[in-house]
Structure formats: C-alpha cells, structure tokens
C-alpha cells in the first residue's frame, strides 16, 4: 500500500502525461494537415511516449492495489 499523498501525486502525473499526449497528437494532426510530414511524425512519436509514461504509472498503481 502507498500513502495517500503519493497515490494522489501519481494520479496527477498520469493526468498530466495523458494531457500532454493529447496535445502532441493535436499538434501532429495539425502539422500533417499543413504538409509537414516529418514534424507530424515527430509529434506522433512524442504522443506515444507520453502514453507509455502514463501506462507505466498506471501499472505501478495497479501493482500496489491503488485506484487509477
């Protein structure tokens, strides 16, 4: 079991990671629309990385039997 403070902090970080992922996805789609394929791909890679960060934290909470 983890402390309430740590639990809340990790959930806040998960939220930040997913918010960042959504922002990168939006920027990727905008760059794609403007014809900047390389930039669009870079933003998309960042989107996936932020999702991965969130998933790692979610898995951590699940292993500690803490609610995501």
C-alpha positions as YAML, in Angstrom:
chain: A
units: angstrom
residues:
- id: 1
  name: UNK
  ca: [0.00, 0.00, 0.00]
- id: 2
  name: UNK
  ca: [1.22, 3.50, -0.76]
- id: 3
  name: UNK
  ca: [0.50, 6.72, 1.07]
- id: 4
  name: UNK
  ca: [-2.49, 8.84, 0.12]
- id: 5
  name: UNK
  ca: [-0.19, 11.73, -0.80]
- id: 6
  name: UNK
  ca: [1.89, 9.57, -3.18]
- id: 7
  name: UNK
  ca: [-1.26, 7.99, -4.62]
- id: 8
  name: UNK
  ca: [-2.72, 11.42, -5.42]
- id: 9
  name: UNK
  ca: [0.58, 12.67, -6.85]
- id: 10
  name: UNK
  ca: [0.91, 9.70, -9.18]
- id: 11
  name: UNK
  ca: [-2.68, 10.09, -10.36]
- id: 12
  name: UNK
  ca: [-1.99, 13.78, -11.03]
- id: 13
  name: UNK
  ca: [1.09, 12.80, -13.04]
- id: 14
  name: UNK
  ca: [-0.93, 10.28, -15.05]
- id: 15
  name: UNK
  ca: [-3.37, 13.06, -15.85]
- id: 16
  name: UNK
  ca: [-0.50, 15.34, -16.94]
- id: 17
  name: UNK
  ca: [1.01, 12.61, -19.12]
- id: 18
  name: UNK
  ca: [-2.30, 11.96, -20.87]
- id: 19
  name: UNK
  ca: [-2.95, 15.69, -21.31]
- id: 20
  name: UNK
  ca: [0.49, 16.04, -22.89]
- id: 21
  name: UNK
  ca: [-0.17, 13.05, -25.13]
- id: 22
  name: UNK
  ca: [-3.39, 14.62, -26.37]
- id: 23
  name: UNK
  ca: [-1.58, 17.91, -27.04]
- id: 24
  name: UNK
  ca: [1.15, 16.15, -29.04]
- id: 25
  name: UNK
  ca: [-1.49, 14.28, -31.03]
- id: 26
  name: UNK
  ca: [-3.29, 17.53, -31.83]
- id: 27
  name: UNK
  ca: [-0.01, 19.13, -32.93]
- id: 28
  name: UNK
  ca: [0.78, 16.07, -35.04]
- id: 29
  name: UNK
  ca: [-2.54, 16.26, -36.84]
- id: 30
  name: UNK
  ca: [-2.13, 20.00, -37.41]
- id: 31
  name: UNK
  ca: [1.37, 19.55, -38.83]
- id: 32
  name: UNK
  ca: [0.13, 16.70, -41.03]
- id: 33
  name: UNK
  ca: [-2.68, 18.90, -42.32]
- id: 34
  name: UNK
  ca: [-0.13, 21.60, -43.21]
- id: 35
  name: UNK
  ca: [2.07, 19.12, -45.07]
- id: 36
  name: UNK
  ca: [4.87, 18.92, -42.51]
- id: 37
  name: UNK
  ca: [5.14, 15.14, -42.53]
- id: 38
  name: UNK
  ca: [8.45, 14.92, -40.65]
- id: 39
  name: UNK
  ca: [7.31, 17.23, -37.87]
- id: 40
  name: UNK
  ca: [3.96, 15.44, -37.73]
- id: 41
  name: UNK
  ca: [5.75, 12.13, -37.26]
- id: 42
  name: UNK
  ca: [7.98, 13.56, -34.51]
- id: 43
  name: UNK
  ca: [4.94, 14.88, -32.63]
- id: 44
  name: UNK
  ca: [3.25, 11.50, -33.06]
- id: 45
  name: UNK
  ca: [6.27, 9.71, -31.59]
- id: 46
  name: UNK
  ca: [6.11, 12.08, -28.61]
- id: 47
  name: UNK
  ca: [2.39, 11.34, -28.26]
- id: 48
  name: UNK
  ca: [3.13, 7.61, -27.98]
- id: 49
  name: UNK
  ca: [5.93, 8.25, -25.49]
- id: 50
  name: UNK
  ca: [3.63, 10.24, -23.20]
- id: 51
  name: UNK
  ca: [1.07, 7.43, -23.39]
- id: 52
  name: UNK
  ca: [3.79, 4.97, -22.41]
- id: 53
  name: UNK
  ca: [4.73, 7.10, -19.39]
- id: 54
  name: UNK
  ca: [1.10, 7.15, -18.26]
- id: 55
  name: UNK
  ca: [0.80, 3.39, -18.71]
- id: 56
  name: UNK
  ca: [3.92, 2.73, -16.63]
- id: 57
  name: UNK
  ca: [2.46, 4.79, -13.79]
- id: 58
  name: UNK
  ca: [-0.93, 3.11, -14.13]
- id: 59
  name: UNK
  ca: [0.71, -0.31, -13.94]
- id: 60
  name: UNK
  ca: [2.61, 0.79, -10.84]
- id: 61
  name: UNK
  ca: [-0.59, 1.84, -9.09]
- id: 62
  name: UNK
  ca: [-2.29, -1.41, -10.09]
- id: 63
  name: UNK
  ca: [0.54, -3.46, -8.59]
- id: 64
  name: UNK
  ca: [0.13, -1.51, -5.36]
- id: 65
  name: UNK
  ca: [-3.64, -2.13, -5.39]
- id: 66
  name: UNK
  ca: [-4.27, 1.62, -5.67]
- id: 67
  name: UNK
  ca: [-7.03, 3.03, -7.82]
- id: 68
  name: UNK
  ca: [-6.06, 4.83, -11.02]
...
